[in-house]
């Protein structure tokens, strides 16, 4: 683990790294710091999969802008490290690891995470965070990615859409039938909760962090 104070394009080889325990929640490990972090993991590809099977990388949660490099080659990301940072904390990340970039021993997986400290977000779930990456057969990780996406993204989106629909219908009933005016309170609650859940629909809008939070 190395702090990226100079905006390095790759893991700072000359810096003195320290050991990090994953998952790393910035709200607890570095509550007052803002600089992006480099994480380096070493692993061996030998014996991890049968010949001809594509490997994948799965990260359940990366709260911030994450860049992924395999043996010095960029596989994903490379966006802004200053406000506005696209901090999509709910969506899991799945990448294929090209066989041409893999070594039998000593593969280096470098992750650069740019996120927000706890003082600049509305809750600790929105502060920078990185879950422990998983490396394995791509097909198995794809199934895990699909289940997680359905549970964390699709199901809440469906519930929010249903709440919004019920709220609008209740609001119209309360407007048309004065004796049912009490439904306006339910409509306000349903529409308000749908609005609270609407962040799952906002992805990559580029709003400044203060307005977004």
C-alpha positions in Angstrom: 0.0 0.0 0.0 1.4 3.4 -1.1 -0.2 6.8 -1.1 -0.2 8.4 -4.6 0.7 11.9 -3.7 2.3 12.7 -7.0 -0.3 11.3 -9.4 1.9 8.4 -10.6 0.9 6.5 -13.7 2.1 3.3 -12.2 2.8 1.9 -8.7 5.6 4.0 -7.2 8.5 1.5 -7.2 10.7 3.7 -5.1 8.3 4.3 -2.3 8.2 2.4 1.0 5.0 0.4 1.0 3.1 -0.8 4.1 0.9 -3.8 4.5 -2.9 -3.2 4.1 -5.6 -5.5 5.3 -8.5 -5.9 2.9 -11.3 -4.9 2.9 -9.9 -1.5 3.5 -12.5 1.0 4.7 -11.1 4.6 4.5 -13.7 5.8 7.0 -11.7 3.8 9.6 -8.2 3.4 8.2 -7.6 7.0 6.9 -10.6 9.2 7.9 -8.8 12.5 7.3 -6.8 11.7 4.2 -7.7 12.3 0.5 -4.8 11.2 -1.6 -5.4 8.2 -3.9 -3.8 4.9 -2.8 -2.0 2.2 -4.7 -2.5 -1.4 -3.7 -0.2 -4.1 -5.0 -0.9 -7.8 -4.8 1.5 -10.6 -5.8 0.2 -14.0 -7.0 1.2 -17.0 -9.0 -0.8 -18.2 -12.0 0.7 -21.7 -12.0 -1.9 -24.2 -10.9 -4.8 -21.7 -10.6 -6.7 -23.0 -13.6 -6.8 -25.8 -16.2 -5.1 -25.0 -19.5 -7.2 -22.8 -21.8 -9.5 -21.5 -19.1 -9.8 -17.7 -19.0 -9.1 -16.1 -15.6 -11.0 -13.2 -14.2 -10.7 -10.6 -11.5 -13.7 -9.8 -9.3 -14.0 -6.9 -6.9 -17.3 -6.8 -5.0 -16.9 -3.2 -3.8 -14.6 -0.4 -4.9 -16.0 2.8 -3.6 -14.2 5.4 -5.8 -12.5 5.5 -9.1 -10.4 2.3 -9.4 -7.7 1.7 -12.0 -6.5 -1.9 -12.5 -3.0 -2.8 -13.9 -1.7 -6.3 -14.5 2.1 -6.6 -14.7 2.3 -2.9 -15.7 -0.4 -3.0 -18.3 -3.7 -1.1 -17.7 -6.8 -3.2 -17.8 -9.4 -0.9 -16.5 -10.1 2.7 -15.4 -7.7 5.6 -15.3 -10.2 8.5 -14.7 -10.3 11.5 -12.4 -8.5 11.6 -9.1 -10.0 14.9 -8.1 -13.6 16.1 -7.7 -15.9 15.0 -9.2 -14.8 11.3 -8.7 -17.2 8.7 -10.0 -17.7 6.9 -6.7 -20.0 4.1 -7.7 -19.9 2.1 -4.4 -22.6 -0.4 -5.2 -21.7 -2.0 -8.5 -19.2 -4.9 -8.5 -16.3 -5.0 -11.0 -15.5 -8.0 -13.2 -12.5 -8.1 -15.6 -11.0 -10.7 -17.7 -7.2 -11.3 -17.2 -5.7 -11.9 -20.7 -3.5 -15.0 -20.8 -0.9 -13.1 -22.8 -0.2 -10.8 -19.8 0.1 -13.5 -17.2 3.3 -15.0 -15.9 3.7 -18.4 -14.2 5.1 -16.8 -11.1 5.1 -13.4 -9.5 2.3 -11.6 -11.2 1.7 -8.1 -10.0 -1.8 -6.7 -9.7 -1.8 -3.0 -9.0 -5.0 -1.1 -8.0 -5.1 2.7 -7.7 -8.2 3.9 -5.8 -9.3 7.5 -5.7 -12.1 8.2 -3.3 -13.5 10.6 -0.7 -12.7 10.8 3.0 -15.5 10.4 5.5 -15.7 14.1 6.1 -16.8 14.8 2.5 -19.6 12.2 2.2 -23.0 11.7 3.7 -22.2 8.3 5.4 -19.3 6.0 5.9 -20.7 3.7 3.2 -19.8 6.5 0.7 -16.2 6.9 1.8 -13.4 5.3 -0.1 -13.2 1.5 0.2 -11.7 -1.5 -1.5 -12.9 -5.1 -1.0 -10.5 -8.1 -1.3 -10.1 -9.0 -5.0 -10.9 -12.5 -6.1 -9.0 -14.2 -9.0 -10.4 -17.4 -10.5 -12.1 -18.9 -13.6 -13.9 -16.2 -15.4 -17.1 -18.2 -15.8 -17.5 -18.8 -12.1 -16.8 -15.1 -11.3 -19.2 -14.0 -13.9 -22.0 -16.0 -12.2 -21.0 -14.4 -8.9 -21.0 -11.0 -10.5 -24.5 -11.5 -11.9 -25.9 -12.6 -8.6 -24.4 -9.7 -6.7 -25.6 -7.2 -9.4 -29.1 -8.6 -9.2 -29.1 -8.4 -5.4 -27.4 -5.0 -4.9 -28.5 -3.1 -8.0 -31.5 -4.7 -9.9 -33.6 -5.6 -6.8 -33.3 -2.2 -5.2 -34.0 -0.4 -8.5 -37.1 -2.5 -9.0 -38.3 -1.8 -5.5 -37.7 1.9 -6.0 -39.7 1.9 -9.2 -42.5 0.1 -7.6 -42.6 2.5 -4.7 -42.6 5.5 -7.0 -45.5 4.0 -9.0 -47.5 3.3 -5.9 -46.8 6.7 -4.5 -48.0 8.4 -7.7 -51.2 6.3 -7.8 -51.9 7.1 -4.2 -51.3 10.7 -4.7 -53.8 10.8 -7.6 -56.4 8.9 -5.5 -55.9 11.4 -2.7 -56.4 14.3 -5.1 -59.5 12.9 -6.8 -61.2 11.4 -3.8 -61.2 13.8 -0.9 -62.3 11.2 1.6 -59.1 9.3 0.8 -56.9 12.4 1.5 -55.0 10.3 4.1 -53.4 8.5 1.2 -51.3 11.6 0.5 -49.2 10.7 3.6 -48.5 7.3 2.2 -47.7 8.8 -1.3 -45.3 11.2 0.3 -43.5 8.4 2.2 -43.3 6.1 -0.9 -42.1 8.9 -3.3 -39.6 10.1 -0.7 -38.2 6.6 -0.1 -37.9 6.1 -3.9 -36.0 9.4 -4.1 -33.6 8.2 -1.4 -33.0 5.0 -3.4 -32.6 6.9 -6.7 -28.8 7.1 -6.4 -28.6 3.6 -7.9 -29.8 5.1 -11.2 -27.2 7.9 -11.2 -24.0 6.6 -12.7 -21.4 8.7 -14.2 -23.3 12.0 -14.2 -20.2 14.0 -13.2 -21.8 16.1 -10.6 -19.6 17.8 -8.0 -19.4 15.7 -4.8 -21.0 18.3 -2.5 -24.2 18.5 -4.7 -24.3 14.8 -5.3 -24.1 13.9 -1.6 
